[in-house]
């Protein structure tokens, strides 16, 4: 009685915002099934040309009462993804998880840093990438990805605000349950995720998941320590994002506790 369904909900981003944590926490819900990997269907042309049947073939089997969710953080910043997703299903519900844009930049750098170290490639200090000739390097991809207002504008051309639920990534890590209950309501699902589904792991410094009689934590690549960043550089980043954040708050009729 199961079949592979095109997702009724997609986690569209943002990279280093907590998309993996959100997906794994939602997977606790009996009415949700999740795709195992990031599909990159709507943001990579080489995948998009393979067509919708190829996309469906990568989804898990589900029952009629279950919602299929996939997550690809690259969708949020992709110029093509909003229109392509709208063409597939104009009434789809989208989940966007965001965190403080400066923290997100540092986390983005941290992931690339560790990947380069593990691949024995040369690495640069955060400050040497972010500052060029004494000024903020606003062309740095990690900074571009944190301009939430710029990207959101593209999505709101194709979707109404009530189709996009924004999850607070900073809160999800500190206190997962209230954020997940908001998602349950947004997806019109019965309330099934409970506080007993989480326990705080002192070693890792974040919440892990307990469901179906087993316990699991996010991959060891998650929650890596960030480098200590020069205060002057931090202030430059805060200052740069301030106006973008204010514009974003107005766009979504909601403000966040960001610098």
C-alpha positions in Angstrom: 0.0 0.0 0.0 3.0 2.3 -0.3 4.3 4.3 -3.3 6.9 7.0 -4.0 5.4 10.5 -3.9 6.7 13.8 -5.1 7.3 15.9 -1.9 4.4 17.8 -0.6 6.9 19.8 1.5 10.4 20.9 0.8 13.0 22.3 3.2 14.5 24.9 0.9 17.4 26.1 3.1 19.4 27.8 4.3 22.8 26.2 4.1 24.3 25.9 7.6 21.0 27.0 9.1 20.1 23.7 10.7 18.4 21.9 7.7 19.7 18.5 8.7 18.7 18.9 12.3 15.2 20.0 11.2 14.8 17.1 8.8 15.9 14.4 11.3 13.7 15.9 14.1 10.7 15.9 11.8 11.4 12.3 10.8 10.2 11.4 14.4 6.7 12.2 13.2 4.7 9.1 12.1 3.0 11.1 9.3 6.3 12.2 7.8 8.8 10.4 5.6 12.0 12.0 4.5 14.4 11.7 1.6 17.7 10.2 2.6 19.9 12.6 0.6 20.0 16.1 -0.7 18.5 15.8 -4.2 19.6 19.1 -5.8 16.8 18.7 -8.4 15.6 22.3 -8.7 19.0 24.0 -8.4 21.3 21.8 -10.6 20.5 21.9 -14.3 22.1 18.5 -14.9 19.6 16.9 -12.5 16.6 19.0 -13.5 16.8 17.8 -17.1 16.3 14.2 -15.9 12.7 15.1 -15.3 10.1 14.7 -12.6 10.0 10.8 -12.7 13.7 10.7 -11.9 13.0 13.1 -9.0 10.2 10.9 -7.7 12.4 7.8 -7.9 14.7 9.3 -5.3 11.8 9.7 -2.7 11.1 7.1 0.0 8.0 4.9 -0.1 5.1 6.3 1.8 1.5 5.6 2.8 -1.4 7.8 1.7 -1.6 9.6 5.1 2.1 10.5 5.1 3.9 13.7 3.9 7.1 13.3 1.9 9.8 15.9 2.7 13.1 16.5 1.0 15.7 19.1 1.9 18.3 20.8 -0.3 19.7 23.9 1.3 21.0 25.2 -2.0 17.4 25.8 -3.2 17.0 29.0 -1.2 19.8 30.9 -2.9 19.2 29.4 -6.4 17.8 31.8 -9.0 15.9 29.0 -10.8 14.5 26.9 -7.9 11.5 29.1 -6.9 10.0 29.0 -10.4 10.8 25.3 -11.0 9.2 24.3 -7.7 6.1 26.5 -8.4 5.8 24.8 -11.9 5.8 21.4 -10.1 3.3 22.3 -7.4 2.0 25.9 -7.0 0.4 25.0 -3.6 3.4 23.3 -2.0 4.4 24.2 1.6 7.9 25.2 2.1 10.1 25.2 5.2 13.0 27.7 5.5 15.3 27.5 8.5 17.4 30.6 9.2 19.9 31.6 11.9 21.8 34.8 12.7 23.4 35.7 9.3 26.9 36.4 10.8 26.8 33.1 12.7 25.8 31.4 9.4 28.8 32.9 7.6 31.2 31.7 10.2 29.6 28.2 10.2 29.8 28.2 6.4 33.5 29.0 6.6 34.0 26.4 9.3 32.5 23.6 7.1 34.7 24.5 4.2 37.8 24.8 6.5 37.4 21.3 7.9 36.7 19.9 4.4 39.9 21.4 3.1 41.9 20.2 6.1 40.6 16.7 5.7 41.5 16.8 2.0 45.0 18.2 2.8 44.2 21.4 0.9 45.6 24.8 1.9 43.3 26.9 4.2 43.0 30.6 4.9 42.1 32.4 8.1 38.5 33.6 8.3 39.6 37.3 8.5 41.8 36.9 5.3 38.8 35.8 3.3 36.2 38.2 4.8 38.4 41.3 4.6 40.0 42.4 1.4 42.1 45.7 1.2 40.7 46.7 4.6 37.0 46.4 3.5 34.4 43.7 3.9 34.6 41.2 1.0 30.9 41.3 0.2 31.5 39.1 -2.9 32.5 36.2 -0.6 29.9 33.5 -1.3 29.2 32.8 2.4 28.2 36.5 2.9 26.1 36.4 -0.3 24.2 33.4 1.1 23.3 35.3 4.3 21.5 38.1 2.4 18.1 36.6 3.3 16.1 39.6 1.9 17.7 39.3 -1.5 16.8 35.6 -1.8 13.4 35.8 -0.2 12.4 38.4 -2.8 12.7 35.7 -5.5 10.6 33.2 -3.6 7.8 35.8 -2.9 7.4 36.3 -6.6 6.2 32.8 -6.9 4.7 31.9 -3.5 2.6 33.6 -0.9 4.0 34.2 2.5 1.5 31.7 4.1 3.1 28.9 2.0 6.6 29.5 3.6 7.1 28.7 7.2 10.3 30.1 8.7 11.9 28.0 11.4 14.3 29.9 13.8 17.5 27.8 13.6 19.0 29.5 16.7 15.9 28.4 18.8 15.7 24.9 17.3 19.1 24.1 18.6 18.5 25.4 22.1 14.9 24.3 22.6 13.6 22.1 19.7 10.1 21.3 20.7 8.3 24.6 20.3 9.8 25.1 16.8 8.7 21.6 15.8 5.2 22.1 17.1 4.9 25.2 14.9 5.9 23.1 11.9 3.3 20.4 12.8 0.6 23.1 12.8 1.9 24.6 9.6 1.7 21.2 7.9 -1.7 20.5 9.5 -0.4 17.4 11.2 -1.5 15.9 14.5 0.8 16.8 17.4 3.1 13.8 17.8 6.5 15.1 18.6 7.1 15.3 22.4 9.8 16.6 24.8 10.6 12.9 25.5 11.9 12.7 21.9 14.9 14.8 22.9 17.7 14.7 25.3 20.6 17.1 25.8 24.0 15.6 25.0 26.5 17.4 27.3 29.5 16.2 25.2 28.2 17.5 22.0 26.5 20.5 23.5 23.2 20.1 21.6 20.0 18.0 21.7 19.9 14.5 20.3 16.9 12.5 19.2 15.2 9.6 21.0 12.5 7.7 19.0 11.4 4.1 18.3 13.5 2.9 21.3 16.8 4.2 19.9 18.9 7.3 20.4 20.8 9.2 17.7 22.8 12.4 17.4 23.6 14.4 14.4 26.7 13.5 12.4 30.0 14.4 14.0 30.5 17.1 11.3 27.6 19.0 13.0 28.3 21.4 15.8 32.0 21.8 15.2 33.7 24.6 17.1 33.8 27.9 15.3 37.1 29.9 15.1 37.4 32.9 17.4 36.8 35.9 15.1 38.4 39.3 15.6 35.8 41.7 17.2 36.3 44.4 14.6 35.5 42.0 11.8 32.5 40.8 13.7 31.2 44.3 14.0 31.7 44.9 10.3 29.6 41.9 9.5 26.9 42.9 12.0 26.8 46.4 10.5 26.6 45.1 7.0 23.8 42.7 7.7 21.7 45.1 9.8 19.9 46.8 6.9 19.4 43.5 5.1 17.9 42.0 8.2 15.6 44.9 8.8 14.4 44.6 5.2 13.9 40.8 5.6 11.9 41.3 8.9 9.5 43.7 7.0 9.1 41.2 4.1 8.1 38.3 6.4 6.3 40.4 9.1 8.5 38.8 11.8 11.7 39.8 13.5 14.4 37.6 14.9 16.9 38.0 17.7 19.9 38.6 15.3 22.7 41.1 15.7 
